[in-house]
Amino acid sequence: MQFNFLLFIFDSPVQIALVVGVIVLLFGGSKLPQLAKSLGESRKAFKEGMRDAEEEETNETPRISSSSTPAPSLSQMSDEELMEEMRRRVASKEA
């Protein structure tokens, strides 16, 4: 129901102007520039955080995949071989 209500509000330019008018009445003309500035700064900080997270993820990927021995296929390994592989990987991460 709430989603349909949002579609109703932003259905036409008149309704958009009505919403903007209500926002101006609620916040006042002097507070709107401050509100827009804080929203812009928040958006910029969010994008920067996302970019940093992506860079960190790409920097970690080569480190994980650059092991000296290629990882064997898990479907071709027995249970004992799987346990040994787990022990080897844990030991290499601890070192």
Contacts in CASP RR format, 6 or more apart in sequence:
PFRMAT RR
TARGET T0000
AUTHOR 0000-0000-0000
METHOD contacts of the structure
MODEL  1
MQFNFLLFIFDSPVQIALVVGVIVLLFGGSKLPQLAKSLGESRKAFKEGM
RDAEEEETNETPRISSSSTPAPSLSQMSDEELMEEMRRRVASKEA
8 15 0 8 1.000
9 15 0 8 1.000
9 19 0 8 1.000
10 16 0 8 1.000
10 19 0 8 1.000
23 32 0 8 1.000
24 32 0 8 1.000
27 35 0 8 1.000
67 92 0 8 1.000
71 85 0 8 1.000
72 81 0 8 1.000
72 85 0 8 1.000
74 82 0 8 1.000
77 85 0 8 1.000
END
